[in-house]
Amino acid sequence: MEAVVSTQSTGGSLPLHHVTSLLKFLVELLTTSRHLHFYILWVSTILTTHGPALKKNSSQIMSTLNGIISALTAQTRTLGSLCDSNQYFMDVILTLGRTQSSKSETSAEMEVF
């Protein structure tokens, strides 16, 4: 919650001439950092707060905006494949657990007879 308040107050008070530099820096961090949520909050705050002024200069910052889109798309793909992999391994573990459980129940029944 503190990060949201901090980004809103700081991002909203930035002068416009620093916004484009900060957006370029954020693009670089979005591609390399594990702290996605924090940097997405920054990008969201800046685009929300300074959106109308940035729209007037959109031709000058188009490469930066495309960089934001590319970075977020790449991170989405990475997270998607990680989630798919985790789901697969969880299915394998659950299946092995059920198999081991049924084997132990079968051997316990054999010992009773």
DOFIKOL-681818 format. One record per residue: residue number from 1; x, y, z of N, C-alpha, C in turn. Coordinates in pm, whole numbers. Atoms other than C-alpha are relative to their C-alpha. Example, Ala and Ser with C-alpha at 12.3 -4.5 7.8 and 13.67 -1.06 7.14 Angstrom:
<n = 1; nu = 89; nv = -119; nw = 0; cau = 1230; cav = -450; caw = 780; cu = 90; cv = 120; cw = 0>
<n = 2; nu = -82; nv = -119; nw = -6; cau = 1367; cav = -106; caw = 714; cu = -77; cv = 109; cw = 73>
//
This chain:
<n = 1; nu = 82; nv = -119; nw = 0; cau = 0; cav = 0; caw = 0; cu = 87; cv = 125; cw = 0>
<n = 2; nu = -88; nv = -115; nw = -4; cau = 288; cav = 235; caw = 75; cu = 58; cv = 30; cw = -138>
<n = 3; nu = -56; nv = -19; nw = 134; cau = 430; cav = 178; caw = -275; cu = -99; cv = 72; cw = -90>
<n = 4; nu = 102; nv = -64; nw = 83; cau = 100; cav = 282; caw = -432; cu = -7; cv = 148; cw = 32>
<n = 5; nu = 6; nv = -140; nw = -41; cau = 86; cav = 605; caw = -231; cu = 126; cv = 72; cw = -45>
<n = 6; nu = -126; nv = -62; nw = 39; cau = 453; cav = 674; caw = -301; cu = 6; cv = 26; cw = -150>
<n = 7; nu = -6; nv = -20; nw = 145; cau = 423; cav = 623; caw = -676; cu = -100; cv = 106; cw = -44>
<n = 8; nu = 100; nv = -100; nw = 38; cau = 107; cav = 833; caw = -695; cu = 46; cv = 141; cw = 34>
<n = 9; nu = -42; nv = -135; nw = -38; cau = 250; cav = 1128; caw = -505; cu = 126; cv = 42; cw = -77>
<n = 10; nu = -124; nv = -35; nw = 71; cau = 595; cav = 1116; caw = -667; cu = -23; cv = 9; cw = -150>
<n = 11; nu = 24; nv = 0; nw = 144; cau = 480; cav = 1025; caw = -1018; cu = -87; cv = 116; cw = -45>
<n = 12; nu = 88; nv = -111; nw = 35; cau = 210; cav = 1290; caw = -1013; cu = 67; cv = 134; cw = 8>
<n = 13; nu = -66; nv = -130; nw = -16; cau = 447; cav = 1566; caw = -908; cu = 122; cv = 18; cw = -90>
<n = 14; nu = -116; nv = -12; nw = 90; cau = 717; cav = 1496; caw = -1168; cu = -25; cv = 102; cw = -110>
<n = 15; nu = 14; nv = -89; nw = 115; cau = 777; cav = 1767; caw = -1423; cu = -1; cv = -82; cw = -129>
<n = 16; nu = 19; nv = 74; nw = 125; cau = 689; cav = 1659; caw = -1776; cu = 131; cv = -32; cw = -69>
<n = 17; nu = -127; nv = 26; nw = 69; cau = 1047; cav = 1687; caw = -1904; cu = 77; cv = -117; cw = 62>
<n = 18; nu = -63; nv = 117; nw = -62; cau = 1153; cav = 1412; caw = -1659; cu = -79; cv = -129; cw = -27>
<n = 19; nu = 87; nv = 116; nw = 17; cau = 863; cav = 1181; caw = -1743; cu = 50; cv = -92; cw = -111>
<n = 20; nu = -46; nv = 85; nw = 110; cau = 1000; cav = 1059; caw = -2076; cu = 127; cv = -76; cw = 37>
<n = 21; nu = -122; nv = 69; nw = -45; cau = 1339; cav = 979; caw = -1923; cu = -33; cv = -111; cw = 98>
<n = 22; nu = 41; nv = 102; nw = -98; cau = 1173; cav = 794; caw = -1637; cu = -68; cv = -117; cw = -70>
<n = 23; nu = 66; nv = 109; nw = 73; cau = 957; cav = 594; caw = -1879; cu = 104; cv = -88; cw = -71>
<n = 24; nu = -106; nv = 78; nw = 65; cau = 1268; cav = 488; caw = -2074; cu = 73; cv = -87; cw = 102>
<n = 25; nu = -65; nv = 74; nw = -106; cau = 1432; cav = 383; caw = -1749; cu = -89; cv = -116; cw = 48>
<n = 26; nu = 94; nv = 104; nw = -44; cau = 1120; cav = 189; caw = -1647; cu = -9; cv = -114; cw = -101>
<n = 27; nu = 0; nv = 104; nw = 103; cau = 1121; cav = 2; caw = -1979; cu = 117; cv = -94; cw = 22>
<n = 28; nu = -118; nv = 81; nw = -25; cau = 1472; cav = -116; caw = -1904; cu = -19; cv = -89; cw = 124>
<n = 29; nu = 22; nv = 76; nw = -122; cau = 1373; cav = -224; caw = -1553; cu = -107; cv = -108; cw = -18>
<n = 30; nu = 105; nv = 100; nw = 24; cau = 1060; cav = -403; caw = -1674; cu = 55; cv = -123; cw = -71>
<n = 31; nu = -56; nv = 115; nw = 73; cau = 1271; cav = -623; caw = -1899; cu = 98; cv = -81; cw = 83>
<n = 32; nu = -105; nv = 70; nw = -74; cau = 1533; cav = -713; caw = -1638; cu = -34; cv = -32; cw = 145>
<n = 33; nu = 25; nv = 14; nw = -143; cau = 1379; cav = -690; caw = -1292; cu = -107; cv = -106; cw = 30>
<n = 34; nu = 103; nv = 94; nw = -47; cau = 1178; cav = -945; caw = -1095; cu = -112; cv = 74; cw = 72>
<n = 35; nu = 98; nv = -78; nw = -76; cau = 984; cav = -665; caw = -923; cu = -100; cv = 66; cw = -95>
<n = 36; nu = 90; nv = -50; nw = 104; cau = 723; cav = -631; caw = -1195; cu = -110; cv = 88; cw = 55>
<n = 37; nu = 115; nv = -73; nw = -53; cau = 436; cav = -513; caw = -980; cu = 39; cv = 144; cw = 34>
<n = 38; nu = -44; nv = -133; nw = -38; cau = 632; cav = -218; caw = -845; cu = 18; cv = 90; cw = -122>
<n = 39; nu = -25; nv = -82; nw = 119; cau = 741; cav = -98; caw = -1189; cu = -126; cv = 19; cw = -84>
<n = 40; nu = 128; nv = -18; nw = 69; cau = 398; cav = -157; caw = -1339; cu = -81; cv = 110; cw = 69>
<n = 41; nu = 66; nv = -110; nw = -71; cau = 259; cav = 70; caw = -1066; cu = 55; cv = 135; cw = -44>
<n = 42; nu = -61; nv = -124; nw = 45; cau = 506; cav = 337; caw = -1171; cu = -47; cv = 38; cw = -141>
<n = 43; nu = 42; nv = -28; nw = 138; cau = 421; cav = 306; caw = -1540; cu = -146; cv = 43; cw = -2>
<n = 44; nu = 142; nv = -32; nw = -5; cau = 50; cav = 309; caw = -1464; cu = -24; cv = 141; cw = 55>
<n = 45; nu = 17; nv = -133; nw = -61; cau = 77; cav = 617; caw = -1241; cu = 44; cv = 109; cw = -96>
<n = 46; nu = -51; nv = -104; nw = 91; cau = 285; cav = 810; caw = -1491; cu = -92; cv = 16; cw = -120>
<n = 47; nu = 87; nv = -11; nw = 118; cau = 63; cav = 726; caw = -1787; cu = -137; cv = 56; cw = 37>
<n = 48; nu = 129; nv = -54; nw = -43; cau = -251; cav = 806; caw = -1589; cu = 10; cv = 149; cw = 30>
<n = 49; nu = -16; nv = -140; nw = -42; cau = -121; cav = 1131; caw = -1445; cu = 39; cv = 91; cw = -116>
<n = 50; nu = -55; nv = -85; nw = 106; cau = 68; cav = 1263; caw = -1746; cu = -50; cv = -40; cw = -139>
<n = 51; nu = 52; nv = 50; nw = 128; cau = -134; cav = 1088; caw = -2019; cu = -38; cv = 107; cw = -100>
<n = 52; nu = 38; nv = -103; nw = 98; cau = -292; cav = 1396; caw = -2177; cu = 119; cv = 77; cw = -57>
<n = 53; nu = -118; nv = -73; nw = 49; cau = 42; cav = 1579; caw = -2200; cu = 86; cv = -90; cw = -88>
<n = 54; nu = -78; nv = 93; nw = 82; cau = 216; cav = 1268; caw = -2333; cu = -67; cv = -25; cw = -134>
<n = 55; nu = 73; nv = 24; nw = 125; cau = -56; cav = 1222; caw = -2593; cu = 32; cv = 109; cw = -103>
<n = 56; nu = -36; nv = -109; nw = 91; cau = 32; cav = 1561; caw = -2741; cu = 135; cv = -24; cw = -65>
<n = 57; nu = -135; nv = 29; nw = 51; cau = 393; cav = 1444; caw = -2784; cu = 16; cv = -147; cw = -34>
<n = 58; nu = -4; nv = 146; nw = 18; cau = 305; cav = 1086; caw = -2874; cu = 99; cv = -44; cw = -108>
<n = 59; nu = -94; nv = 39; nw = 106; cau = 517; cav = 1084; caw = -3189; cu = 144; cv = -5; cw = 53>
<n = 60; nu = -135; nv = -3; nw = -55; cau = 826; cav = 1165; caw = -2982; cu = 27; cv = -114; cw = 96>
<n = 61; nu = -21; nv = 106; nw = -99; cau = 771; cav = 894; caw = -2721; cu = -56; cv = -135; cw = -45>
<n = 62; nu = 59; nv = 124; nw = 50; cau = 621; cav = 624; caw = -2943; cu = 92; cv = -120; cw = 20>
<n = 63; nu = -93; nv = 112; nw = -18; cau = 935; cav = 410; caw = -2924; cu = 2; cv = -45; cw = 147>
<n = 64; nu = 4; nv = 34; nw = -143; cau = 921; cav = 425; caw = -2543; cu = -128; cv = -75; cw = 32>
<n = 65; nu = 128; nv = 67; nw = -23; cau = 554; cav = 329; caw = -2541; cu = 1; cv = -141; cw = -59>
<n = 66; nu = -14; nv = 134; nw = 59; cau = 628; cav = 39; caw = -2777; cu = 91; cv = -88; cw = 84>
<n = 67; nu = -88; nv = 74; nw = -89; cau = 910; cav = -61; caw = -2544; cu = -74; cv = -52; cw = 124>
<n = 68; nu = 82; nv = 44; nw = -114; cau = 664; cav = -75; caw = -2253; cu = -86; cv = -119; cw = -40>
<n = 69; nu = 85; nv = 110; nw = 49; cau = 431; cav = -294; caw = -2457; cu = 83; cv = -126; cw = -20>
<n = 70; nu = -86; nv = 116; nw = 25; cau = 716; cav = -522; caw = -2564; cu = 48; cv = -65; cw = 130>
<n = 71; nu = -49; nv = 53; nw = -128; cau = 852; cav = -557; caw = -2210; cu = -111; cv = -73; cw = 74>
<n = 72; nu = 112; nv = 64; nw = -69; cau = 511; cav = -636; caw = -2065; cu = -43; cv = -128; cw = -71>
<n = 73; nu = 35; nv = 121; nw = 75; cau = 437; cav = -886; caw = -2343; cu = 101; cv = -112; cw = 27>
<n = 74; nu = -104; nv = 100; nw = -27; cau = 769; cav = -1064; caw = -2287; cu = -14; cv = -55; cw = 142>
<n = 75; nu = 17; nv = 47; nw = -137; cau = 712; cav = -1079; caw = -1911; cu = -126; cv = -85; cw = 14>
<n = 76; nu = 123; nv = 80; nw = -3; cau = 359; cav = -1210; caw = -1967; cu = 26; cv = -140; cw = -54>
<n = 77; nu = -34; nv = 131; nw = 56; cau = 494; cav = -1490; caw = -2186; cu = 84; cv = -81; cw = 97>
<n = 78; nu = -87; nv = 69; nw = -97; cau = 763; cav = -1575; caw = -1931; cu = -81; cv = -52; cw = 118>
<n = 79; nu = 83; nv = 41; nw = -114; cau = 515; cav = -1584; caw = -1645; cu = -99; cv = -109; cw = -40>
<n = 80; nu = 93; nv = 102; nw = 49; cau = 270; cav = -1786; caw = -1855; cu = 67; cv = -137; cw = -11>
<n = 81; nu = -70; nv = 129; nw = 12; cau = 527; cav = -2054; caw = -1933; cu = 40; cv = -53; cw = 137>
<n = 82; nu = -32; nv = 43; nw = -136; cau = 636; cav = -2062; caw = -1569; cu = -122; cv = -59; cw = 70>
<n = 83; nu = 123; nv = 53; nw = -59; cau = 276; cav = -2110; caw = -1457; cu = -38; cv = -135; cw = -61>
<n = 84; nu = 29; nv = 128; nw = 66; cau = 224; cav = -2386; caw = -1714; cu = 92; cv = -110; cw = 51>
<n = 85; nu = -97; nv = 96; nw = -51; cau = 540; cav = -2559; caw = -1597; cu = -33; cv = -41; cw = 143>
<n = 86; nu = 37; nv = 30; nw = -138; cau = 437; cav = -2531; caw = -1233; cu = -125; cv = -87; cw = 6>
<n = 87; nu = 122; nv = 80; nw = 3; cau = 92; cav = -2671; caw = -1315; cu = 32; cv = -144; cw = -40>
<n = 88; nu = -39; nv = 134; nw = 43; cau = 250; cav = -2966; caw = -1495; cu = 66; cv = -77; cw = 115>
<n = 89; nu = -68; nv = 68; nw = -110; cau = 481; cav = -3046; caw = -1204; cu = -93; cv = -28; cw = 118>
<n = 90; nu = 99; nv = 27; nw = -106; cau = 195; cav = -3015; caw = -955; cu = -85; cv = -121; cw = -37>
<n = 91; nu = 76; nv = 117; nw = 45; cau = -5; cav = -3265; caw = -1163; cu = 82; cv = -128; cw = 16>
<n = 92; nu = -87; nv = 117; nw = -15; cau = 294; cav = -3502; caw = -1166; cu = 12; cv = -39; cw = 146>
<n = 93; nu = -13; nv = 27; nw = -144; cau = 339; cav = -3473; caw = -789; cu = -129; cv = -60; cw = 55>
<n = 94; nu = 128; nv = 53; nw = -47; cau = -32; cav = -3531; caw = -725; cu = -23; cv = -143; cw = -49>
<n = 95; nu = 15; nv = 135; nw = 55; cau = -35; cav = -3834; caw = -954; cu = 91; cv = -98; cw = 71>
<n = 96; nu = -92; nv = 86; nw = -74; cau = 272; cav = -3980; caw = -785; cu = -49; cv = -24; cw = 143>
<n = 97; nu = 54; nv = 16; nw = -134; cau = 113; cav = -3917; caw = -447; cu = -116; cv = -97; cw = 4>
<n = 98; nu = 114; nv = 94; nw = 6; cau = -205; cav = -4098; caw = -548; cu = 50; cv = -142; cw = -26>
<n = 99; nu = -55; nv = 131; nw = 31; cau = 0; cav = -4385; caw = -691; cu = 64; cv = -61; cw = 125>
<n = 100; nu = -65; nv = 49; nw = -122; cau = 208; cav = -4417; caw = -374; cu = -105; cv = -34; cw = 106>
<n = 101; nu = 106; nv = 24; nw = -98; cau = -106; cav = -4395; caw = -160; cu = -74; cv = -130; cw = -30>
<n = 102; nu = 71; nv = 123; nw = 36; cau = -283; cav = -4669; caw = -354; cu = 89; cv = -122; cw = 17>
<n = 103; nu = -93; nv = 111; nw = -20; cau = 29; cav = -4890; caw = -342; cu = 11; cv = -35; cw = 149>
<n = 104; nu = -11; nv = 26; nw = -143; cau = 56; cav = -4851; caw = 35; cu = -129; cv = -60; cw = 55>
<n = 105; nu = 128; nv = 59; nw = -42; cau = -316; cav = -4927; caw = 79; cu = -8; cv = -146; cw = -45>
<n = 106; nu = 3; nv = 138; nw = 52; cau = -280; cav = -5238; caw = -138; cu = 92; cv = -90; cw = 81>
<n = 107; nu = -92; nv = 83; nw = -79; cau = 23; cav = -5361; caw = 56; cu = -51; cv = -17; cw = 142>
<n = 108; nu = 57; nv = 13; nw = -134; cau = -156; cav = -5295; caw = 386; cu = -112; cv = -102; cw = -1>
<n = 109; nu = 106; nv = 100; nw = 11; cau = -454; cav = -5501; caw = 268; cu = 57; cv = -140; cw = -15>
<n = 110; nu = -65; nv = 129; nw = 18; cau = -220; cav = -5785; caw = 162; cu = 52; cv = -54; cw = 133>
<n = 111; nu = -53; nv = 43; nw = -129; cau = -64; cav = -5793; caw = 508; cu = -110; cv = -48; cw = 92>
<n = 112; nu = 112; nv = 39; nw = -85; cau = -406; cav = -5824; caw = 673; cu = -43; cv = -142; cw = -34>
<n = 113; nu = 42; nv = 134; nw = 41; cau = -488; cav = -6136; caw = 472; cu = 108; cv = -93; cw = 23>
//
